[in-house]
Amino acid sequence: MKTAFIFPGQGAQYVGMAKDFYDTFDECREVVDHAAKLLDFNVKGILFDENDLINKTEYTQAAMLVAEICVLEGVRRLGVQADVTAGLSLGEYSALVASGVMNFSDAVRLVRKRGIYMENAVPAGKGGMSAIIGLDAPNVEEICVDVTKKTGLCVVPANYNCPGQIVISGHKQAVDYAGERLKEAGARLVAPLNVSGPFHSPLLSVAGDRLRAELADVTLRDPVIPYVANVTAEEITSADGVKELLASQVSSPVRWEQSVHTMLDMGVTEFVEIGPGKTLSGFMKRIDRSIPVITVSTVADLDKLIKTGESNVGNEKFANA
């Protein structure tokens, strides 16, 4: 049996995520307290108290990372280990921490900058994203290319989530027009997303350039556990090239469906979704319903993972932090 740890991206957040882990386990509390010392905003307040900032990209991303690693520490207490990791968009940073490529401190600082750069890359109201339900990838890609040619504006597939669900991104006018065309082509639903920018489109290339400069000063290590990258949907076993993958990721499509197939080809027989919500579990039902997915977002969920054997309390926390 091979297990993959998978981490959700922005959009799954909610006030109170990881609170019961913080209250229950010392290891989990250390994660949040450590991040609070690194960040220039009240991450505990955003995670645990009613607020509107949790849905603002520049805060959401760091808060999500902290919550996911907090929950990860709760999972590790049980001695449950991954054979491969992956994360959707922002979740890729949690996967990098879990795989040993990046230490937690660097991930927190990078994701804070990433959120700011992505938030500010395109003026408010100029970009947009829509989820397209019920069309296959070639149809979506063809219409995006045609709309871009006709309008001179940008619209591209941004997230290949699962069969029949693709997110498009770009200039708002082009996204809206492409949505109309996709409805005419047979899409069951075109749902505009409540996001602050055209993420994972070429319009975010400036954010990628700024992130690339930040990455230059970060030390990465070869994975202790292999991980699968968003941009290529390929297994990564070396730190070589990871910085460029992360810089490119903000303006490139997230190939999640393809990443899952890569993990299945690697022999993964069980997925554990770590962090808020059940987004990735929902995608898995559309990709391969036969593969079990355990979601862990609350302490009560740990009962699903209890196994015989010694627990790994304290292993590999904050390496080189």
TIFI-869769 format. One record per residue (C-alpha): residue number from 1; residue in one letter; chain; x, y, z. Coordinates in Angstrom, 1 decimal. Example, Ala and Ser with C-alpha at 12.3 -4.5 7.8 and 13.67 -1.06 7.14 Angstrom:
<midos>
@resi=1, resn=A, chain=A, c1=12.3, c2=-4.5, c3=7.8
@resi=2, resn=S, chain=A, c1=13.7, c2=-1.1, c3=7.1
</midos>
This chain:
<midos>
@resi=1, resn=M, chain=A, c1=0.0, c2=0.0, c3=0.0
@resi=2, resn=K, chain=A, c1=1.2, c2=3.5, c3=-0.9
@resi=3, resn=T, chain=A, c1=-0.2, c2=6.6, c3=0.7
@resi=4, resn=A, chain=A, c1=-0.2, c2=10.2, c3=-0.8
@resi=5, resn=F, chain=A, c1=-0.7, c2=13.2, c3=1.4
@resi=6, resn=I, chain=A, c1=-2.5, c2=15.9, c3=-0.6
@resi=7, resn=F, chain=A, c1=-3.1, c2=19.5, c3=0.4
@resi=8, resn=P, chain=A, c1=-5.9, c2=21.8, c3=-0.8
@resi=9, resn=G, chain=A, c1=-5.5, c2=25.3, c3=-2.2
@resi=10, resn=Q, chain=A, c1=-7.1, c2=28.7, c3=-1.7
@resi=11, resn=G, chain=A, c1=-10.9, c2=28.6, c3=-1.6
@resi=12, resn=A, chain=A, c1=-11.1, c2=25.9, c3=1.1
@resi=13, resn=Q, chain=A, c1=-10.4, c2=28.2, c3=3.9
@resi=14, resn=Y, chain=A, c1=-12.8, c2=28.9, c3=6.8
@resi=15, resn=V, chain=A, c1=-12.7, c2=30.7, c3=10.1
@resi=16, resn=G, chain=A, c1=-11.7, c2=28.2, c3=12.8
@resi=17, resn=M, chain=A, c1=-9.7, c2=25.8, c3=10.6
@resi=18, resn=A, chain=A, c1=-7.1, c2=23.8, c3=12.6
@resi=19, resn=K, chain=A, c1=-8.4, c2=25.4, c3=15.9
@resi=20, resn=D, chain=A, c1=-9.1, c2=22.0, c3=17.5
@resi=21, resn=F, chain=A, c1=-5.6, c2=20.8, c3=16.6
@resi=22, resn=Y, chain=A, c1=-4.1, c2=24.0, c3=18.1
@resi=23, resn=D, chain=A, c1=-6.0, c2=23.5, c3=21.3
@resi=24, resn=T, chain=A, c1=-5.3, c2=19.7, c3=21.6
@resi=25, resn=F, chain=A, c1=-1.7, c2=19.0, c3=20.6
@resi=26, resn=D, chain=A, c1=1.5, c2=20.8, c3=21.7
@resi=27, resn=E, chain=A, c1=3.1, c2=20.0, c3=18.3
@resi=28, resn=C, chain=A, c1=0.3, c2=21.6, c3=16.4
@resi=29, resn=R, chain=A, c1=0.3, c2=24.7, c3=18.7
@resi=30, resn=E, chain=A, c1=4.0, c2=25.1, c3=18.0
@resi=31, resn=V, chain=A, c1=3.4, c2=25.3, c3=14.3
@resi=32, resn=V, chain=A, c1=0.9, c2=28.3, c3=14.7
@resi=33, resn=D, chain=A, c1=3.0, c2=30.0, c3=17.4
@resi=34, resn=H, chain=A, c1=6.1, c2=29.7, c3=15.3
@resi=35, resn=A, chain=A, c1=4.4, c2=31.2, c3=12.2
@resi=36, resn=A, chain=A, c1=2.9, c2=34.0, c3=14.4
@resi=37, resn=K, chain=A, c1=6.5, c2=35.1, c3=15.1
@resi=38, resn=L, chain=A, c1=7.4, c2=35.2, c3=11.4
@resi=39, resn=L, chain=A, c1=4.4, c2=36.9, c3=10.0
@resi=40, resn=D, chain=A, c1=3.6, c2=40.6, c3=9.9
@resi=41, resn=F, chain=A, c1=-0.1, c2=40.1, c3=10.6
@resi=42, resn=N, chain=A, c1=-2.2, c2=38.4, c3=13.3
@resi=43, resn=V, chain=A, c1=-2.4, c2=34.9, c3=11.8
@resi=44, resn=K, chain=A, c1=-4.1, c2=33.5, c3=14.9
@resi=45, resn=G, chain=A, c1=-6.8, c2=36.1, c3=14.7
@resi=46, resn=I, chain=A, c1=-7.4, c2=35.3, c3=11.0
@resi=47, resn=L, chain=A, c1=-7.4, c2=31.6, c3=11.6
@resi=48, resn=F, chain=A, c1=-9.6, c2=31.5, c3=14.7
@resi=49, resn=D, chain=A, c1=-11.6, c2=34.7, c3=15.1
@resi=50, resn=E, chain=A, c1=-14.5, c2=35.9, c3=13.0
@resi=51, resn=N, chain=A, c1=-13.0, c2=38.2, c3=10.3
@resi=52, resn=D, chain=A, c1=-13.2, c2=39.2, c3=6.7
@resi=53, resn=L, chain=A, c1=-9.5, c2=39.1, c3=5.9
@resi=54, resn=I, chain=A, c1=-9.4, c2=35.3, c3=5.7
@resi=55, resn=N, chain=A, c1=-10.7, c2=35.6, c3=2.2
@resi=56, resn=K, chain=A, c1=-8.3, c2=38.2, c3=1.1
@resi=57, resn=T, chain=A, c1=-5.5, c2=36.5, c3=-0.9
@resi=58, resn=E, chain=A, c1=-2.6, c2=38.2, c3=0.7
@resi=59, resn=Y, chain=A, c1=-3.7, c2=36.8, c3=4.1
@resi=60, resn=T, chain=A, c1=-5.5, c2=33.6, c3=3.0
@resi=61, resn=Q, chain=A, c1=-2.4, c2=31.9, c3=1.5
@resi=62, resn=A, chain=A, c1=-0.2, c2=32.2, c3=4.6
@resi=63, resn=A, chain=A, c1=-3.1, c2=31.3, c3=6.9
@resi=64, resn=M, chain=A, c1=-3.9, c2=28.2, c3=4.8
@resi=65, resn=L, chain=A, c1=-0.3, c2=27.0, c3=4.8
@resi=66, resn=V, chain=A, c1=-0.1, c2=27.4, c3=8.6
@resi=67, resn=A, chain=A, c1=-3.4, c2=25.5, c3=9.1
@resi=68, resn=E, chain=A, c1=-2.3, c2=22.7, c3=6.8
@resi=69, resn=I, chain=A, c1=1.0, c2=22.1, c3=8.5
@resi=70, resn=C, chain=A, c1=-0.7, c2=22.3, c3=11.9
@resi=71, resn=V, chain=A, c1=-3.0, c2=19.5, c3=10.8
@resi=72, resn=L, chain=A, c1=-0.1, c2=17.6, c3=9.3
@resi=73, resn=E, chain=A, c1=1.6, c2=17.6, c3=12.7
@resi=74, resn=G, chain=A, c1=-1.5, c2=16.0, c3=14.1
@resi=75, resn=V, chain=A, c1=-1.4, c2=13.3, c3=11.5
@resi=76, resn=R, chain=A, c1=2.3, c2=12.7, c3=12.1
@resi=77, resn=R, chain=A, c1=1.6, c2=12.0, c3=15.8
@resi=78, resn=L, chain=A, c1=-0.1, c2=8.8, c3=14.7
@resi=79, resn=G, chain=A, c1=3.0, c2=7.6, c3=12.9
@resi=80, resn=V, chain=A, c1=1.2, c2=7.8, c3=9.5
@resi=81, resn=Q, chain=A, c1=3.8, c2=8.6, c3=6.8
@resi=82, resn=A, chain=A, c1=3.4, c2=9.5, c3=3.1
@resi=83, resn=D, chain=A, c1=5.0, c2=7.8, c3=0.1
@resi=84, resn=V, chain=A, c1=4.4, c2=10.9, c3=-2.0
@resi=85, resn=T, chain=A, c1=3.0, c2=14.4, c3=-1.6
@resi=86, resn=A, chain=A, c1=1.2, c2=16.9, c3=-3.7
@resi=87, resn=G, chain=A, c1=-0.8, c2=20.1, c3=-3.3
@resi=88, resn=L, chain=A, c1=-3.2, c2=22.1, c3=-5.4
@resi=89, resn=S, chain=A, c1=-1.7, c2=25.6, c3=-6.1
@resi=90, resn=L, chain=A, c1=-1.0, c2=27.1, c3=-2.7
@resi=91, resn=G, chain=A, c1=-1.1, c2=23.5, c3=-1.3
@resi=92, resn=E, chain=A, c1=2.1, c2=22.7, c3=-3.2
@resi=93, resn=Y, chain=A, c1=4.0, c2=24.6, c3=-0.6
@resi=94, resn=S, chain=A, c1=2.5, c2=22.4, c3=2.2
@resi=95, resn=A, chain=A, c1=3.5, c2=19.4, c3=0.0
@resi=96, resn=L, chain=A, c1=7.1, c2=20.8, c3=-0.2
@resi=97, resn=V, chain=A, c1=7.3, c2=21.1, c3=3.6
@resi=98, resn=A, chain=A, c1=5.9, c2=17.6, c3=4.0
@resi=99, resn=S, chain=A, c1=8.4, c2=16.2, c3=1.5
@resi=100, resn=G, chain=A, c1=11.3, c2=17.9, c3=3.2
@resi=101, resn=V, chain=A, c1=12.2, c2=20.1, c3=0.2
@resi=102, resn=M, chain=A, c1=11.5, c2=23.4, c3=2.1
@resi=103, resn=N, chain=A, c1=11.6, c2=24.2, c3=5.8
@resi=104, resn=F, chain=A, c1=8.5, c2=25.6, c3=7.4
@resi=105, resn=S, chain=A, c1=9.9, c2=29.0, c3=8.1
@resi=106, resn=D, chain=A, c1=10.9, c2=29.6, c3=4.5
@resi=107, resn=A, chain=A, c1=7.6, c2=28.4, c3=3.3
@resi=108, resn=V, chain=A, c1=5.7, c2=30.8, c3=5.6
@resi=109, resn=R, chain=A, c1=7.8, c2=33.8, c3=4.4
@resi=110, resn=L, chain=A, c1=7.5, c2=32.8, c3=0.7
@resi=111, resn=V, chain=A, c1=3.8, c2=32.2, c3=0.8
@resi=112, resn=R, chain=A, c1=3.2, c2=35.6, c3=2.5
@resi=113, resn=K, chain=A, c1=5.1, c2=37.3, c3=-0.3
@resi=114, resn=R, chain=A, c1=3.3, c2=35.1, c3=-2.9
@resi=115, resn=G, chain=A, c1=-0.1, c2=36.2, c3=-1.6
@resi=116, resn=I, chain=A, c1=0.9, c2=39.8, c3=-1.8
@resi=117, resn=Y, chain=A, c1=2.4, c2=39.5, c3=-5.3
@resi=118, resn=M, chain=A, c1=-0.6, c2=37.6, c3=-6.6
@resi=119, resn=E, chain=A, c1=-3.1, c2=40.1, c3=-5.0
@resi=120, resn=N, chain=A, c1=-1.3, c2=43.1, c3=-6.6
@resi=121, resn=A, chain=A, c1=-0.4, c2=41.7, c3=-10.0
@resi=122, resn=V, chain=A, c1=-3.5, c2=42.9, c3=-11.8
@resi=123, resn=P, chain=A, c1=-5.7, c2=45.9, c3=-10.8
@resi=124, resn=A, chain=A, c1=-9.0, c2=45.0, c3=-9.1
@resi=125, resn=G, chain=A, c1=-11.8, c2=44.2, c3=-11.5
@resi=126, resn=K, chain=A, c1=-9.5, c2=43.7, c3=-14.5
@resi=127, resn=G, chain=A, c1=-9.2, c2=40.0, c3=-14.2
@resi=128, resn=G, chain=A, c1=-11.5, c2=37.0, c3=-13.5
@resi=129, resn=M, chain=A, c1=-11.9, c2=33.3, c3=-13.3
@resi=130, resn=S, chain=A, c1=-14.8, c2=31.0, c3=-14.0
@resi=131, resn=A, chain=A, c1=-15.3, c2=27.3, c3=-13.4
@resi=132, resn=I, chain=A, c1=-16.5, c2=25.4, c3=-16.5
@resi=133, resn=I, chain=A, c1=-18.5, c2=22.3, c3=-15.7
@resi=134, resn=G, chain=A, c1=-19.4, c2=19.6, c3=-18.3
@resi=135, resn=L, chain=A, c1=-16.9, c2=20.1, c3=-21.1
@resi=136, resn=D, chain=A, c1=-13.7, c2=18.2, c3=-21.8
@resi=137, resn=A, chain=A, c1=-10.3, c2=19.9, c3=-21.9
@resi=138, resn=P, chain=A, c1=-9.9, c2=20.1, c3=-25.8
@resi=139, resn=N, chain=A, c1=-13.1, c2=22.0, c3=-26.2
@resi=140, resn=V, chain=A, c1=-12.2, c2=24.5, c3=-23.4
@resi=141, resn=E, chain=A, c1=-8.7, c2=24.9, c3=-24.8
@resi=142, resn=E, chain=A, c1=-10.0, c2=25.5, c3=-28.3
@resi=143, resn=I, chain=A, c1=-12.5, c2=28.1, c3=-27.3
@resi=144, resn=C, chain=A, c1=-10.0, c2=29.9, c3=-25.1
@resi=145, resn=V, chain=A, c1=-7.5, c2=30.1, c3=-28.0
@resi=146, resn=D, chain=A, c1=-10.2, c2=31.4, c3=-30.3
@resi=147, resn=V, chain=A, c1=-11.4, c2=34.1, c3=-27.8
@resi=148, resn=T, chain=A, c1=-7.9, c2=35.3, c3=-27.2
@resi=149, resn=K, chain=A, c1=-7.3, c2=35.7, c3=-31.0
@resi=150, resn=K, chain=A, c1=-10.6, c2=37.5, c3=-31.6
@resi=151, resn=T, chain=A, c1=-10.4, c2=39.9, c3=-28.6
@resi=152, resn=G, chain=A, c1=-6.6, c2=40.3, c3=-28.2
@resi=153, resn=L, chain=A, c1=-7.2, c2=39.7, c3=-24.5
@resi=154, resn=C, chain=A, c1=-6.0, c2=36.8, c3=-22.4
@resi=155, resn=V, chain=A, c1=-8.1, c2=33.8, c3=-21.4
@resi=156, resn=V, chain=A, c1=-6.6, c2=30.4, c3=-20.7
@resi=157, resn=P, chain=A, c1=-7.4, c2=27.1, c3=-18.8
@resi=158, resn=A, chain=A, c1=-6.0, c2=27.7, c3=-15.3
@resi=159, resn=N, chain=A, c1=-7.0, c2=24.5, c3=-13.3
@resi=160, resn=Y, chain=A, c1=-7.5, c2=21.0, c3=-14.7
@resi=161, resn=N, chain=A, c1=-9.3, c2=19.8, c3=-11.6
@resi=162, resn=C, chain=A, c1=-11.0, c2=16.7, c3=-12.7
@resi=163, resn=P, chain=A, c1=-12.9, c2=15.3, c3=-15.7
@resi=164, resn=G, chain=A, c1=-15.6, c2=17.8, c3=-16.7
@resi=165, resn=Q, chain=A, c1=-14.3, c2=20.6, c3=-14.4
@resi=166, resn=I, chain=A, c1=-11.8, c2=23.1, c3=-15.7
@resi=167, resn=V, chain=A, c1=-11.3, c2=26.7, c3=-14.4
@resi=168, resn=I, chain=A, c1=-10.5, c2=29.4, c3=-16.9
@resi=169, resn=S, chain=A, c1=-8.6, c2=32.7, c3=-16.1
@resi=170, resn=G, chain=A, c1=-7.6, c2=35.9, c3=-17.7
@resi=171, resn=H, chain=A, c1=-8.9, c2=39.4, c3=-18.5
@resi=172, resn=K, chain=A, c1=-12.5, c2=39.6, c3=-17.1
@resi=173, resn=Q, chain=A, c1=-14.0, c2=40.6, c3=-20.5
@resi=174, resn=A, chain=A, c1=-12.4, c2=37.6, c3=-22.2
@resi=175, resn=V, chain=A, c1=-13.3, c2=35.2, c3=-19.4
@resi=176, resn=D, chain=A, c1=-17.0, c2=36.4, c3=-19.6
@resi=177, resn=Y, chain=A, c1=-17.0, c2=36.1, c3=-23.4
@resi=178, resn=A, chain=A, c1=-15.4, c2=32.6, c3=-23.3
@resi=179, resn=G, chain=A, c1=-18.0, c2=31.6, c3=-20.7
@resi=180, resn=E, chain=A, c1=-20.8, c2=32.5, c3=-23.2
@resi=181, resn=R, chain=A, c1=-19.1, c2=30.6, c3=-25.9
@resi=182, resn=L, chain=A, c1=-18.6, c2=27.6, c3=-23.6
@resi=183, resn=K, chain=A, c1=-22.3, c2=27.6, c3=-22.7
@resi=184, resn=E, chain=A, c1=-23.1, c2=27.5, c3=-26.4
@resi=185, resn=A, chain=A, c1=-20.7, c2=24.6, c3=-26.8
@resi=186, resn=G, chain=A, c1=-22.6, c2=22.6, c3=-24.2
@resi=187, resn=A, chain=A, c1=-21.1, c2=23.4, c3=-20.8
@resi=188, resn=R, chain=A, c1=-23.6, c2=22.5, c3=-18.0
@resi=189, resn=L, chain=A, c1=-22.5, c2=25.4, c3=-15.9
@resi=190, resn=V, chain=A, c1=-20.2, c2=28.4, c3=-16.1
@resi=191, resn=A, chain=A, c1=-19.6, c2=29.8, c3=-12.6
@resi=192, resn=P, chain=A, c1=-17.7, c2=33.0, c3=-12.0
@resi=193, resn=L, chain=A, c1=-15.4, c2=32.6, c3=-9.0
@resi=194, resn=N, chain=A, c1=-15.1, c2=35.1, c3=-6.2
@resi=195, resn=V, chain=A, c1=-11.4, c2=35.7, c3=-6.5
@resi=196, resn=S, chain=A, c1=-9.2, c2=38.8, c3=-6.5
@resi=197, resn=G, chain=A, c1=-7.3, c2=38.1, c3=-9.7
@resi=198, resn=P, chain=A, c1=-6.7, c2=36.0, c3=-12.8
@resi=199, resn=F, chain=A, c1=-4.6, c2=33.4, c3=-11.0
@resi=200, resn=H, chain=A, c1=-2.6, c2=30.8, c3=-13.0
@resi=201, resn=S, chain=A, c1=-2.8, c2=32.9, c3=-16.2
@resi=202, resn=P, chain=A, c1=0.0, c2=34.8, c3=-18.0
@resi=203, resn=L, chain=A, c1=-1.3, c2=38.0, c3=-16.4
@resi=204, resn=L, chain=A, c1=0.4, c2=36.8, c3=-13.2
@resi=205, resn=S, chain=A, c1=3.9, c2=36.6, c3=-14.8
@resi=206, resn=V, chain=A, c1=5.0, c2=39.7, c3=-13.0
@resi=207, resn=A, chain=A, c1=4.1, c2=38.0, c3=-9.7
@resi=208, resn=G, chain=A, c1=6.1, c2=35.0, c3=-10.8
@resi=209, resn=D, chain=A, c1=9.1, c2=37.2, c3=-11.5
@resi=210, resn=R, chain=A, c1=9.0, c2=38.8, c3=-8.1
@resi=211, resn=L, chain=A, c1=8.6, c2=35.4, c3=-6.5
@resi=212, resn=R, chain=A, c1=11.6, c2=34.1, c3=-8.5
@resi=213, resn=A, chain=A, c1=13.7, c2=36.8, c3=-6.9
@resi=214, resn=E, chain=A, c1=12.5, c2=35.8, c3=-3.4
@resi=215, resn=L, chain=A, c1=13.3, c2=32.1, c3=-4.1
@resi=216, resn=A, chain=A, c1=16.9, c2=32.9, c3=-5.1
@resi=217, resn=D, chain=A, c1=17.8, c2=33.3, c3=-1.4
@resi=218, resn=V, chain=A, c1=16.0, c2=30.1, c3=-0.2
@resi=219, resn=T, chain=A, c1=17.8, c2=26.8, c3=0.3
@resi=220, resn=L, chain=A, c1=15.9, c2=23.7, c3=-1.0
@resi=221, resn=R, chain=A, c1=16.8, c2=20.1, c3=-0.4
@resi=222, resn=D, chain=A, c1=16.2, c2=16.9, c3=-2.3
@resi=223, resn=P, chain=A, c1=12.9, c2=15.4, c3=-1.3
@resi=224, resn=V, chain=A, c1=12.9, c2=12.9, c3=1.5
@resi=225, resn=I, chain=A, c1=9.5, c2=11.9, c3=0.1
@resi=226, resn=P, chain=A, c1=8.8, c2=12.4, c3=-3.6
@resi=227, resn=Y, chain=A, c1=6.3, c2=15.1, c3=-4.6
@resi=228, resn=V, chain=A, c1=4.4, c2=15.8, c3=-7.7
@resi=229, resn=A, chain=A, c1=4.6, c2=19.3, c3=-9.2
@resi=230, resn=N, chain=A, c1=1.6, c2=21.4, c3=-10.4
@resi=231, resn=V, chain=A, c1=3.2, c2=22.8, c3=-13.5
@resi=232, resn=T, chain=A, c1=4.4, c2=19.5, c3=-15.0
@resi=233, resn=A, chain=A, c1=2.4, c2=16.9, c3=-13.1
@resi=234, resn=E, chain=A, c1=5.6, c2=14.9, c3=-12.8
@resi=235, resn=E, chain=A, c1=7.3, c2=13.2, c3=-9.9
@resi=236, resn=I, chain=A, c1=10.1, c2=15.4, c3=-8.4
@resi=237, resn=T, chain=A, c1=13.0, c2=13.5, c3=-6.8
@resi=238, resn=S, chain=A, c1=15.6, c2=16.3, c3=-6.8
@resi=239, resn=A, chain=A, c1=15.6, c2=20.0, c3=-5.7
@resi=240, resn=D, chain=A, c1=17.0, c2=20.9, c3=-9.1
@resi=241, resn=G, chain=A, c1=14.5, c2=23.0, c3=-10.9
@resi=242, resn=V, chain=A, c1=12.0, c2=23.3, c3=-8.1
@resi=243, resn=K, chain=A, c1=12.5, c2=27.1, c3=-7.7
@resi=244, resn=E, chain=A, c1=11.6, c2=27.6, c3=-11.4
@resi=245, resn=L, chain=A, c1=8.6, c2=25.4, c3=-11.1
@resi=246, resn=L, chain=A, c1=7.3, c2=27.5, c3=-8.2
@resi=247, resn=A, chain=A, c1=8.0, c2=30.8, c3=-10.0
@resi=248, resn=S, chain=A, c1=6.2, c2=29.5, c3=-13.1
@resi=249, resn=Q, chain=A, c1=3.3, c2=28.0, c3=-11.1
@resi=250, resn=V, chain=A, c1=1.5, c2=31.3, c3=-10.4
@resi=251, resn=S, chain=A, c1=1.1, c2=32.0, c3=-14.2
@resi=252, resn=S, chain=A, c1=0.8, c2=28.4, c3=-15.4
@resi=253, resn=P, chain=A, c1=-2.2, c2=26.0, c3=-15.3
@resi=254, resn=V, chain=A, c1=-2.5, c2=23.7, c3=-12.3
@resi=255, resn=R, chain=A, c1=-2.5, c2=20.1, c3=-13.7
@resi=256, resn=W, chain=A, c1=-4.3, c2=18.5, c3=-10.7
@resi=257, resn=E, chain=A, c1=-6.1, c2=15.7, c3=-12.6
@resi=258, resn=Q, chain=A, c1=-2.9, c2=14.8, c3=-14.4
@resi=259, resn=S, chain=A, c1=-1.0, c2=14.9, c3=-11.0
@resi=260, resn=V, chain=A, c1=-3.4, c2=12.4, c3=-9.5
@resi=261, resn=H, chain=A, c1=-2.8, c2=10.1, c3=-12.5
@resi=262, resn=T, chain=A, c1=0.9, c2=10.4, c3=-11.9
@resi=263, resn=M, chain=A, c1=0.5, c2=9.4, c3=-8.3
@resi=264, resn=L, chain=A, c1=-1.7, c2=6.4, c3=-9.3
@resi=265, resn=D, chain=A, c1=1.0, c2=5.4, c3=-11.8
@resi=266, resn=M, chain=A, c1=3.5, c2=5.5, c3=-8.9
@resi=267, resn=G, chain=A, c1=1.4, c2=2.9, c3=-7.1
@resi=268, resn=V, chain=A, c1=-0.5, c2=5.1, c3=-4.7
@resi=269, resn=T, chain=A, c1=-3.5, c2=3.2, c3=-3.3
@resi=270, resn=E, chain=A, c1=-4.8, c2=5.7, c3=-0.7
@resi=271, resn=F, chain=A, c1=-5.0, c2=9.5, c3=-0.5
@resi=272, resn=V, chain=A, c1=-5.1, c2=11.5, c3=2.7
@resi=273, resn=E, chain=A, c1=-6.4, c2=15.1, c3=2.2
@resi=274, resn=I, chain=A, c1=-4.8, c2=17.2, c3=4.9
@resi=275, resn=G, chain=A, c1=-6.3, c2=20.6, c3=5.7
@resi=276, resn=P, chain=A, c1=-9.7, c2=22.4, c3=5.5
@resi=277, resn=G, chain=A, c1=-12.6, c2=21.1, c3=3.5
@resi=278, resn=K, chain=A, c1=-13.1, c2=18.2, c3=1.2
@resi=279, resn=T, chain=A, c1=-12.3, c2=19.8, c3=-2.2
@resi=280, resn=L, chain=A, c1=-9.7, c2=17.3, c3=-3.3
@resi=281, resn=S, chain=A, c1=-11.7, c2=14.4, c3=-2.1
@resi=282, resn=G, chain=A, c1=-14.5, c2=15.6, c3=-4.4
@resi=283, resn=F, chain=A, c1=-12.2, c2=15.8, c3=-7.4
@resi=284, resn=M, chain=A, c1=-11.0, c2=12.3, c3=-6.7
@resi=285, resn=K, chain=A, c1=-14.5, c2=10.9, c3=-7.0
@resi=286, resn=R, chain=A, c1=-14.5, c2=12.3, c3=-10.5
@resi=287, resn=I, chain=A, c1=-11.0, c2=11.1, c3=-11.4
@resi=288, resn=D, chain=A, c1=-11.1, c2=7.6, c3=-9.9
@resi=289, resn=R, chain=A, c1=-13.9, c2=6.7, c3=-7.5
@resi=290, resn=S, chain=A, c1=-12.3, c2=3.3, c3=-6.7
@resi=291, resn=I, chain=A, c1=-9.4, c2=4.9, c3=-4.8
@resi=292, resn=P, chain=A, c1=-10.1, c2=5.7, c3=-1.1
@resi=293, resn=V, chain=A, c1=-9.6, c2=9.2, c3=0.2
@resi=294, resn=I, chain=A, c1=-9.4, c2=10.1, c3=3.9
@resi=295, resn=T, chain=A, c1=-10.1, c2=13.7, c3=4.7
@resi=296, resn=V, chain=A, c1=-8.4, c2=15.1, c3=7.8
@resi=297, resn=S, chain=A, c1=-9.6, c2=18.6, c3=8.8
@resi=298, resn=T, chain=A, c1=-10.6, c2=18.1, c3=12.4
@resi=299, resn=V, chain=A, c1=-9.1, c2=16.2, c3=15.4
@resi=300, resn=A, chain=A, c1=-12.1, c2=13.8, c3=15.2
@resi=301, resn=D, chain=A, c1=-10.9, c2=12.8, c3=11.7
@resi=302, resn=L, chain=A, c1=-7.8, c2=11.3, c3=13.1
@resi=303, resn=D, chain=A, c1=-9.8, c2=8.3, c3=14.2
@resi=304, resn=K, chain=A, c1=-9.9, c2=7.3, c3=10.5
@resi=305, resn=L, chain=A, c1=-6.1, c2=7.1, c3=10.5
@resi=306, resn=I, chain=A, c1=-5.4, c2=5.3, c3=13.8
@resi=307, resn=K, chain=A, c1=-2.9, c2=2.4, c3=13.1
@resi=308, resn=T, chain=A, c1=-1.1, c2=0.0, c3=15.3
@resi=309, resn=G, chain=A, c1=2.5, c2=0.9, c3=16.3
@resi=310, resn=E, chain=A, c1=4.6, c2=3.6, c3=17.8
@resi=311, resn=S, chain=A, c1=3.7, c2=7.2, c3=17.2
@resi=312, resn=N, chain=A, c1=6.3, c2=9.6, c3=15.7
@resi=313, resn=V, chain=A, c1=5.8, c2=12.5, c3=18.1
@resi=314, resn=G, chain=A, c1=8.1, c2=15.3, c3=17.2
@resi=315, resn=N, chain=A, c1=9.8, c2=13.9, c3=14.1
@resi=316, resn=E, chain=A, c1=11.1, c2=16.3, c3=11.4
@resi=317, resn=K, chain=A, c1=9.4, c2=19.5, c3=12.8
@resi=318, resn=F, chain=A, c1=10.9, c2=22.8, c3=11.7
@resi=319, resn=A, chain=A, c1=14.1, c2=21.2, c3=10.2
@resi=320, resn=N, chain=A, c1=16.6, c2=24.0, c3=9.8
@resi=321, resn=A, chain=A, c1=13.9, c2=26.5, c3=10.9
</midos>
